[in-house]
Amino acid sequence: MEVNLGGYKDVTDPAITVRFKLRGSEDTYFLAWTTTPWTLPSNLALALGPDIDYVKILDKESGDKYILGKARLGSYYKEESAYEILESYKGSDLAGLRYYPLFDYFADLYDQGAFVTVLGDYVTTEDGCGIVHTAPGFGEDDYNVLKGTGIPVVCPIDDECKFTSEVPDYEGIFVKDADKQIIQRLRDEGKLVKRENYLHSYPFCWRTGSPLIYRAMSCWFVKVTQIKNRMVANNKTVNWVPEHLRDGRFGKWLEGARDWAISRNRFWGNPIPVWQCDGSDYIEVIGSIAELEAKCGKKVTDLHKHYVDELTWPSPDGKGTMRRVPDVLDCWFESGSMPYGQLHYPFENKERFEKTFPADFISEGLDQTRGWFYTLTIMATALFDKPAFKNVVTNGIILAEDGEKMSKSKGNFTDPMILVNKFGADSLRFALMNSAAVHADDVKFSDQMVKDVLKSLILPLWNSYSFFVTYANLDLYEPDETPFEKLRNPLDRWMISVLEELTANMDDALSKYDIQRACTYLLGFMDKLNNWYIRRSRRRFWKSENDTDKKMAYNTLYKVLMTFIKLACPIIPYICEEIYQNLKRPGDPESVHLCDYPAYDKKHRDYGLEKMMSLTMQAIVMGRSLRSTYNLKTRQPLKKLFLVDRNEEDRKILTGMSDIIAEELNVKEVEINSDETDLVDYSAKANFKVLGSRLGKAMKEVAAKIQQMRSDRIAQILEGASHKVEFGDHQNVELSADDLVIQRTEKENLKVLNEGQLTVGFDTEVDQNLLNEGLARDIIRAIQTLRKETGLEVSDRIRLVLGGDDEVKAAYEQFKSFIESETLCTSSTFDADLDVPENDFGVRISIKKA
């Protein structure tokens, strides 16, 4: 099972083809292929595919006759002239033939049926020669194909996988180290037909990196096949994340489940509680320490192997002494027993266990579909006919940035504590929880992932909290709550409404253990909070008077922050706790993690307002994107914004929100239309794929007329109208938008962007007044930056002196009052000779606290 969890490596091994002489023939041989030459001394049979085509050929060079798979001839002979086909067979025709052993170590087993051809469905002609050398002591297929034949299993290696005295020529040699000697011997004896190197996947110990050897051993088994159907049925009741694993990877693994070998020949481990009579087959399975004490007559205080192995008692059948079998349990048996073992069930905590079983959820890596998840399922089904868990979150593997597995020896990752100290534990935690790793996919981890969380979530959350605290302290705000139905400002109602939407979404995602979806909701909400609600509400907090609107803004932001950190605390616990400790009121729980998780309240939703704000924000986001694409900086006012939407209800919303849109996109006018005719000119070509089959030879004539269509006619077709085009002898074809390939060309001084049914466009012609205002806005930005750099409080008033060239002076004089109001300036003057450094806009600035 441990190998199934990962441990295969691609390695190059010697692959050899050996000839086995057919009994009763002087010159006929079976050819068999193997990548484990060291198993050849233990060969007892040759396996053939029952439906595979085989041939006996004459090797013209040697004069010998070989039997092999017909499809493999090309791998052994470059030219067909090098051999002659003498006979053809199906594999089933060749079963039961006897041959001479390669070595004489186990030649006496011939009388027990060894050295015979058998049939195996696993045999293919993909490589080798279509005949498989079979050593039942060293392969599962080998063992199964000879099971029930009476041929014994031989396994002439010891616990260190070195040959025993049964193979005296190689006694004491590690099996894989014997390959070269065995190959040389076969060559010297004329039994080696071909040697090559073969790249294949081979199992290695994941702890030591040593190659693993398949070896037949006597084991204790759990009869999993007896409960397999119940395991499959119980698994159907489990919520898997991702869902496809339930019936896919894990479900199919259960369907193919085989009996489970639970014994291990090791010193350290939990001793198997089975005692066997040393004089008969009588066994006893011990179920508790008390039972063991009663049997052996001693006090049992230590369950380690070296202690319990000394505990014996007379066999009840009177034929000897009961002694413990030497094996220990597979550690996965113990892992599968975890729900019971951790509570010492059924000897203690019986009621507690039965109330909490199955577990609400567990989480582990994808590889545990063949490990812990599997053994938990076996044990729970066998004991209780239940699954061991109700929900399971399956993780992928966190890889290094280059896709390699993270390794201490390679040092291909940053120390986690460096990341925590640099970006915070919450950033690291969120980066992983918001990755595909929680959906069982592997993730190439990078430090940038953690840094991005700091920028997209942690700092925005802290900034919104800091904004609230700064102004709340200035105004001596005492936390309160305004009922939703009494909120008058649309921004407040919208913010509480989307907060309830977040609550519903988070509850749904976390209830389904969809952690990444929950993380996505938090990011989306934080963008709405910072980049819309707080930014649109800033002036409400700046106002000097404590009016009702300002109070409602405080109450709204306080509720939003407190609810958000309660929703987010399972994912980013540390920053949420820090914020909670400062915002909590007397009587609140001591920690955010002791608070009730917020409950959704549908009465606090305003769907119409949400749609209105969503469409408004879409228009603004598209406008900003258009500005960015064409380097139209946001602080430069533009003459006009065009909004085009064919939906009448949407146009009404955009009209009602046009002032906000104009302010956000810094335009003087917003024009809303139902078509794009004022923004673009249309031209069209025929869609040959659609029209060709309908028009045939007339296609060329109609295509020419389509290219001559006017822009306004094409616009009408886009709106759903149809248009008839005449061709030939008074024939006509009715055209729709699907029949055309339409091209849009922006009109002069216009930049346009379309997304779905919404189109935005800017008139980019800028006159001197707009240039002056743009410069004034740059001046305001520079003053605000200087205020922050000089340590002024957000409420401090200033006295301002500006200097610069004639353009700066013109902008200042035209927009003096605007500059003063935006920067809390009590007085300002312009001094062309002001002796301070210029900024990037060619402006010199001096400020003093008023």
N, C-alpha and C positions, 0 to 999 in steps of 0.2 A: 504493500500500500504506500509506503514512503517513497518508492520509486515513482509511483503514479503521480505523486505530488510535485514532481519535477526533479531531474537529476540525469537526464539523458544528454549525451554529448555526441557530436559527430566525430568519429575517429576512423582511422585507416587501419584495417586489419588484413592479415594474409587470407586470401580466399583460394582454396585449392580444390581441384577436381581429382578424385581418386577412383581407381578401378577395383571393383569387387568381382572376383572370378566366380562364374556360375558353375554350380556343381553339375557334374555329368557332361561337361564340355571342356575341351582343352584350350580353346581360343576365344571364348565368349565372355564378356565382362559387362556388368552394370557400371555406369558412370554416376558418381554421386558427388555433390558439391557442398562445401562447408566453409564458414568463416571462423570456426572454432576447432582448429586441428587438434587441440588438446583433448577433445571429447572422443576422438576416433578410437583410442584403446578401449572405450566403453561401448562401441557400436554393437547393437544387437539386432538391428533390422534396417531395411531400406523402404522408404515410403514413396508410393506413386499415386498420382491423381487418377481416380477411376475413369474419368472422361477425357483425359489427356491423350493425344496421339503420340505414340512412341514408335521408334524404328530401330531395327537391327541393321547396322551398317558394316561394311568391310572397309577398314582403314588401309588404303592401298600402300602406304609407306611401310607400316609395321606388319601387315597381314593379319592383325588381330580384328576381332569383331566386337563392336560396342553397342549397347542398348542405351538410348537416351531419348529425351523429348524431341520430337521432330522439329518443333518451333525453335529449338536451341542449336540446330546444326550450324547456323551462320556464325555463332559465337566460337565455334571450335574449328571451323574450316573456312578459309577465305575463298577457296575455289571448290565448286561442286565436283570437279574432276578428281579431287583428292579422296573421294569416298564413293562407295556404291551402296545403295539401299537394297538390302536383301529381303527384309520382311517388315510388315507394319502391324501394329497392335493398338488396342485401347489399353489403358492402364489396368482395367478390370481383367484383361486377358492374362496379365502377368503376375497376378496375386498368388502367393503361396509357393513361389520358387525359392529354392535354397541356394546359398552361396557360401564360399569359404571366408572366414573372418580375416581381417587385415592383420591382427595380432592374435597371439595364442593365449593371452591372459585369461580369457573367459571362454575358451574353446569348448570346455566341458558342458557349457549351457546349450550346446547344439541339441543334446538329447531332450532338453526341456522346451524345444521349439524355437530357439534363437537362430539368428542369421537367416532370416526369411524376408521375402517381399510382402509388404502390407499396403493397404489402401488408405489414403488420408485426404479429406476434402480440402485441407489447408495447403496442399501442394499446388504450385503454380509453375508457369514457364516464363515468369517475368525476369528471372535471373537464374544462374546456375545451369543445370542440365535437365531439370524436370524430375529429378529423383533426389530425395532428401535422406541424408544419413540420419539415423535415428538412434539416440542414446537416452533411454527413458529416465536416467538419473539426472539429466541436465536440461530438461526442457518440458514445458507443459504439454505442448502438442505431442512430443515424443512419448510422454508418459501416458497421455490419454489414448493414443492410437494403439498402444500395446496393453491397455488396461483390459483385464478379463481374458487375455490370450494364454495365460499361464507362464509367459516369459517373465522371469524375475527382473527386478530393478537392481542394477549395480551402480555403486557410487564410490569409486575407489579414491576419495579424497578426504582429508581430515577437516577439522574445524577452521584451520588456517588456509584451507583450499590448496593444500600441498598433497601430492600423490602419496598414497599409502603403500605398504608392502605388497598389496595386490597387484601393483604395477611396478615391479622391482627395478626396472631399467630407469625409471624417473622418480623413484621414491625420494620424498623430501623436497621436491622442486615445486614451486608455485606454478599452478597449471598454465597460466598464460606465458610464463617464462620457458615452458617446455615446448612451445610451438615450433621454434626453429629446429630443435633436435628431432622432433617427430617428423617434420617435413623433410629434413635431410635423410632420415631413415627410409621414408617412403620412396624418396628419389633413388636411393641406393638399391632398394629392393625392386625397383621397376614398377611400383604401384602408383606413382605420381604422374598424372597426365598433363596437368596444367597448374601453374601458380601465377596469381595476380594480386594486386592490391585492391582492396574494396573499401570505399567510404560508406559508412552506415552509422545509424544512431545506436549508441550502446549505453547501458545504464551505469551510473557511477554513484557512489555514496555521496549524498549532498553535504555530509559533515566533513569527511576526510578527503574527498576527491578520488578515492581508490575505485578501481573497476569492480563491479559486483559480479558474482558468479551464481548462476542458477544451479541449485542443487536440491535433489529430492531429500526430504526429511520427514520423519514421523511427527505429526502435529495433532493438536486438539483443534476441533472446528466448532463453530456455531452454524447450525443448519439454517442458513439464511434463505435458501430456496423454499423452505417450508412456510415462511411468512412473507415472501416477496410480494404477493398480490396485495396483502394488507399494507405493506410499506408504500406501494404505489398509490393505493387509495388514500392513505393518511396524508401523503405528500400533496394530493389534490386540494387539501383544505388549507394549505400554507400560502401566505402572501409572499411571493418572491420578488425581490428588487435586484436586478431587472426581472420582469415577469416571465420572459421567455425561458429562463433557466428551469422553471418548475417542470415544464413538460419537455424541455429540450435537454440540455446537458445533464441536469440532475435526474430528471425523469427517465431519460434513456439509460442512465447509469443504473438506476434502480431496476429497470426492466431486465437488464442483463446481469443482475446481481447473482453471484455464486456463493457457495458456502465459504465462510470466513475462517481462515487459519489464525487462531488467537494465541498460540503458544510461541515463545521465543527461547532460544537456547542461550541465555545470558545470565550474568550474575546479578546485576542490578535490575530490579523490576519487582512488580507485585507477584508473589508466588501464586501459582495456580492452586486453588484450594481443593485439590484432588489427591486422595490417598489410595494406593493400590497394594494389594496383597503381593508380597514377593514370592509367594508360592502358588498363586493362581491368578485368574483374571478378575477377581472380585475387586470392585472399587467403591469408594464412598466420596461424595462431594459435600464439603463442610460449608455450612451457611452462616456461621457466626463464631465469634471468639468463645462465647459461652459453650457452644456445641463442641468446639475444638478442645476446650478445657475438660469437658465431660468425657471426651474420648480418650485423651492422653493422660488425664489425671494430674495435670500440672497447671500452674497459673501462667497464663500467656500475657506477656507485657510487651513483646517485641515481635512484629510480623515480618521482619526481614528474612530473606531466604536462608541465610546461614543459621538462623535461630530455629525457624519452623521446620527445617529439614531434619532436625534432631528429634522432633516429636513423633513418636510411634506408639502403636498399641496392637494387641493381638487381633488377628483377622477373625471376624465373626464366623467365617466358614471353616475355621480351625486348620487352615493349610499354610499358615505363615504369619508374618508380621506386616501390618499396614504401614507403608512408607510413602511419603509425598513424592509425586512425580517430579522430575528435576526441573521442569520448564517454568518460566515466568510468563506473565500475561503480556501480550502486545500492548504497548503504551496507548494505542488508539482505543483499546477496550476500556482502559481507565478514563480516557477523554470522553468516550461515549457514555460513561457512567457518571459524569460530572453532576448532573442535576440531583442525583440521589446521594452520591458520595459526599458532596459538600455539606449536606445536612444530616449525614449519618442515618439516612432513611433505610429501613423502616424502624430502626431501633430508637431514634430520637426524631423530634420535629415532624411527626407524621401528619398532624393536622395542618401545620404551616405549609408543608410540601404540597399536600393535596389541594390546598387553596391556590397555590401559585404555579401549578403545573398544568399545561405546558407553559413555557416561558413566553412573555409577550413578544420579545424579539431577541435575536442574536445577530452578530456581525462578524464576518471573517472573510478571508481572501477566496477568490474564485477556485483556487486549487483545493479548497476544503470540500468541494462537491464530491471528492473522492476520499476525503479525510473526515474531519470532525462532523460536518453536516451529515455525512453518511452513517457514521457510527452512532451518533445521537439518534438517528432515525431507526436504526436496527434495534438499539436497546429499548427505546420508548415503545416501539411496536411489539417487541417480544414481551415486555413486562406489562404494558397498559393498553396496547392496541390504540395508541394515540401518537400524533407527532410530538416531538420534544419541544417545538417552538411554533408560535403562530405567525411570526413574521421573520424574515431573514434578509438583511442587507448584505449583498455580496460585493466585495471590493476587488478592484483590479490591482495590478502591481505598480508601485511607484518606481519608475525607471530614472536613470540619470538623463541629463538634457540631450545627450547624443543617442539615447535609446538603449544604452547598455544597462545591465543590471547594476544597481548600486552596490558597491563593495568597499569594505574598510581597507582591504589591501590595495585597491586601485585609488582610493581617496577621491572618487569622482562625484562628490557631493559636498555641499557646504555643511559644516557642523550645525545641527538644528538650533543650538543655543546661540550661535552667531546670528542666525535669522531672527530668533526671538528677541534678542537684545537690539537688533537693528530695526526690525519692522513690527515687533510685537507678537505675542503668542496668538492673539486673535487673528492677525493677518495670515499667519501660517495655517492656523486651523481652518479659516474660511477658504483659503486657496485650495486646500485638499477637499473640503466638503462641497465646494462648488465645482469640482472637477469631475471628469468622466470616471474617475476611480470608484465613486460610489455607485456606479452602474456597471461594475465588473469589467470595465475597460482599462487597459494599461495607460499610464500617463507619463509623458516625458516631463519630469519636474525641473523647474528652473527657479532661480532666485527672483527673476522678473515676475513670476506668477504671484509671489508674495508681495512684492513691491506694488504691483497693480492693485491688489486688494487695499493696500494702505491709501492709494490715491482715489479709488472708486467708492470705497465704503467707510473705512475707519476715519480718515480725515474729514470727509463730508459730514459724517455723524457728529464728530467732535466739534466741527465748525458750527453746525446748527445748534448744538448744545451751548457752545460758547457764546453765540449770538444771543440766545435766549437769556443766559445768565448775566451777560453784560448789561443788557437793558433792564432786565428784571431787578437787578441790584440798584441800578440808577433810580428806578421808579418805586423801589421798596415794594415790589409786587408780592402779594400773598396768594398762593395757589387757590384756585377756585374752579368751578365748572359751569359753563353756560349750556343749558339744555339745547339739544340739536334744533328743536323747533323754534327756539328764540334767536338763533344765529341769523343776523341780518346781512352780513357781508358775504357775497357769493364765494369769495375765496375760502372763508372759514367753513361754510357748508360743504364746499367741494373737498376740502382737506379732510374733514371728518368722514365724508362719504368714502373717499378712497382709502382712508385708514380702516374703515370697516371692510372694504373689499380686501385689503391686505390681510386682515384678521381671518376672513373666510378662506382666503387662498392658503395662508400659512397652516391653518388648521387642517385643511384638506390634504395638503402636501405631506405634512408631518404625520397625519393619521395613516397615510399610505406609505410612510417611510421613504418618500421621494425627496431626499435631502437636497439634491442639486436644484430641483424646482423651487424649493423653499428659499434657497439662496438667491435665485434669480428674482423672486418677488421682492426680497429685501433691497437688492440693488435698484430695481425699477422704482420702488417707492422712495428711496433716498434721493434719486434724481428729481422726482416730483417735489419733494419737500424742499430741497435746497435751491434748485434751479427754476422753480416756479412759485411755490407758496411764499417762501421767505423772501426771495428777490422781489416779488410783486408786493409784498407786505412791508418792506423796509420802512417806507415813509410813515406807516401807521405806528411803528415803534419809535421813530424819530420825533414825532410830534411832542411838544413840550407839555400840552395839557393832557390830563388823565381822563379822557372822555370814554364813553361807553364802547366805541369802536375799538379803541386801543385795549381796553380791558378784555374784550372778546378775543382780540388777537392773541393776547397773553394766555388766556384760558385755553384757546385752541392749540397753541404751540406747546403748552405744558402737557395737555392731554396727549398730543401726538407723540411727544418725546417719551413720556412715561409708558404709553402703550407699545411704542416701537421697541423699547429696550426689553419689555416683557416678552414680546414676540420673538425677539432676536437672541435673547440670552442663552438659549440652548446651543446656539451656533457661535456667537462671539461673547462669551461669558464675562470676560474681564472688563472690557470697556463699558458694558451694560451695568455691571456692578458698580463701577466707579461713578457713572452718571447717576445711578439710582441713589447712592449714598448721599449725594448732594441735593437731589430733588425730592427725596421722600419726605412725607409730613409726619408729625407725631401720630402714633397709632398705626402707621404702616408696618408691614412685616420687616424684620431686621435686614433681610437680604432680598434682592430681586428674584433670587432662585427659590425663595419661600413664598412668592406671590402666586396667586391663581393665574393660570394661563388665560389671556383675554378670550372672552366669548363673543361670537358674532351677534350683532343686533341689526336685523334687516331694516328696522324703523329708522336707522341712521344713514340710509342710502338715499341719494338723490340721483337717479339714473339719467334724468334729462340733463342735469348740471354736469354729470360726468361726461356725457357725450359731447356737450358743448365745449367743455375744457379740453377734451381729447382732440376734437377737430381743430380747435384753436391752436393747441400745442403742435399738432401735426403741421399746420400751416407755418408756424414759426420755425419749427425744426427744418422744414424744407427750405424756408427762406434763408436761414443761417447757412445751410449746406450750399445753397446757390451762391451766396456771398463768398463763402470760403473757396468754392470752385473757381470763381473768377476774380479772386483777390479784391473783393469789394469790402474793405474793412468795416466792421460793425459800427464804429464811431463816426463814420462818414454818412450823413443823412443823404437819402436819395429822394428823387422827386415823386415817384409813384410805384406802388405795388399792385400788381394784377393778381386776382384770385379767380380761378375758373372752376366751377363745379356744376355738373348737370343736374344734381339733386336739389330740388327747390328747398327742402327743409334744411339742408346743409348751407345753402346760400343765406337763408334767414339767420342761421347761427353765426355765420361769418360776418354778416352785416352788423349784428348786434355786438360782436366782439371786435369790430374793426379798429376802434380806438386803441385797445390793448395790443392788437397785432401791429398797428402802426408804431406804437411806442417801442415794442420789443424789437421790431425790425428796422427802426429808425428811418421811417419814410413819412413824407408829408401828406400823402393821399393814398387811400386804398380803394381800388375799383374792383367790383365783384360782378362777374358775368357768368352766363350759362354755356358759352362756347369760347373757343380760342382765336376767333377771327381777328381780334385786335392785337394778338401776340405773334401769331405765326402765319406763314403762307404754306398751303398744302400743295403737294404734287403727288401724282399717283402713277403706278405702273400696274399692268395686269398681273394677277397671280396665276401664272401658267399652270401650276400644279392643280389648282381648283377649276380653272376655266377650260383647260386644254381638252379634257374628256367631253365637255359639254359643247364646245364650239368646233372642234375638229379643224378643217381647212380654213374656217372663218376666223380663227384665232388671231392671225396676223393683222387682219383689218380691224377687229375690235380692240386689240392692244394699242394700235396707233391712235384710235379715238379716245381711249382711256388716258393716254399721255397728254391729250389736248384739253382735258377737263379743267374747269376753273376751280380756284381754291374754295370759293364759297359753296360750289356744288359738292365738293369732296367733304366739306364740313357738315353739310346736311346729311350726307350718307353716314358719316361717323355718328351723328345723333340718332340714327335709326331709319332715316328715309331711304327709299329705294330709287334707283335711277335706271331708265331704259336707254339702251344704245342700239341704234338701228344698224344693220349690216346686210349686205347682199341685196336680194330682191324683196325689199320691204319686210325683212325679218327683224326681230329685235330680241335682245337679251336683257333681263332685269338684273342689275348689279346691287350687291350689298357690300358692307365693309370687308367681309371675308374674301371677296373676289378681288380685292385690291391690295397692293403693297404700297402703303402710304408713307410719304416722307414729309417731315415737318422742318421748315426753315424759319428761324427767328427773324423778326423784322428788325430794322435798323435801331440801334441803341437799346435793344431788349435782350435780356438773358432769361431763359425759361427752363423750368424743371417740372416734369410730370411724374406723379406717383399715384397709380390707381385712377380714381375719378377726379382727383384734385390736381390742379396745375397752378404753379406760382411763377410770376415773372416780375422782373424789375426794369423800370426805365432807368438806364445807367447814365443818362446825360446829366452832368453836374455843373450848375452855374456858380457864380462867385459867392452868392449868399449861402449856398449849400457848402461850399468849400470853407467859408468862414465859420459856419456852425460846426463843421467837422473838426476844424482846428480848435475851436472852443471846447469841444468835448475832449480832445487830446490834452488840452491844458488842465481841465478838471481832473482827468485821470492822473496827470503828473502831480497835481497838488495833493490829491488823496494819498498817493504813494509817499510823498514827502512828509505828510502829516504822520503817517505810520512810522516812517524811518526816524523821525525826531521824537517819537514817544508820546505824542499827543493822545489824549483820550478821545473816544468817538464823539463825546458831547462837548469837547472844548471848542470855543469860538476862536477865530484867528483874524489877524490883520495881514493883508496881502499886498505885495509889490511885484509887478511883472515887468519883464524887459524883453526886447526882441526886435525884429525888423518890422517893416511897415505892414507885412501880412499879419504878423502876430498882433500888432497894434489895432489893425482894422477888425480882427476877430474879437479882440478884447472889448473894444468900444461898442461893437454891435451887440455883443452878448454878455455885457458886464453883469447885469442883474442875475442872469442865469448862472454864471460862474460863481457869483457870491452866494446864491441860495443853495447851490449844490455842495459847497465846501464849508458851510457854516462860517462865512466870512462877514465880519462886521463893517469892514471898510477895505477898499482896494484902490491902488493907483498904478499908473503905468510910467515907468522910468526907463527911457531908451538907453541910459548909461548905467543901468544896474550892474554892479560888478560881482556877479556870481556865475558859476559855470552854466553853459547851455545844456539842455537835455536833448533827447533824440528828436524832438520836434522843433528845435531851434528856439526854445523858450527859456528865459532865465526867470527863476522864481525865488522869492524870499517870503517866508511866513514867520509870524510871531504870534504867541498866544495873546489873545485880546484880554 
